[in-house]
Amino acid sequence: MVTTEWLKKTELLGGLEKSQLSIILSRSSVQSFPEGKTIFHQGEKAYRLYVLIEGAIVLTVKTGEKMEVMTSTIDKEGSVFGMPSLLEPFLYNVTAMCLKPSSVLMIEADHIRKYMEVDAKMGMEIMRKLASIYFKRLNEVREGVSKLVKTFKSKVP
């Protein structure tokens, strides 16, 4: 069972108060997915925010008609994905698929957005953390691309 104490340890919601976490938990559920299961697809309407309980999720971006590129692997307990559910235009910008059997907390995004508007402190804390997570992941992708380019350059005569 997911508790407010567990939510307090997650990367996105850790800065919230117990009463705010209780509000979020009131419209959430835990779901298990088998290896290979796609949780959501890039371009779909983003209804839920997800927090990893256990397992591993790969996030990919479709860059062409047939090519998908891995952008991130979510494998740390408490890591969040599906963040576009909190940001307009509320469409997933990646596809999320289970690399191994995974358990996730699914939170109804419209519920969070409603309370973010009602409770400005809660809204600011979530938006601050969202920005931080996005920048961290962007820098990780940049580092990966840089390493790939260096490797490619060293192999080209």
Buried (B, 14 or more C-beta within 10 A) or exposed (E): EBEBEBBBEBBBBEBBBEEBBEBBBEBBEEEEBEEEEEBBEBEEEBBBBBBBBEBBBBBBBBEEEEEBEEBBEBBEBBBBBBBBBBBEEBEBBBBBBBBEBBBBBBBBBEBBBEBBEEBEEBBEBBEEBBEEBEEEBEEEBEEEEEEEEEEEEEEEE
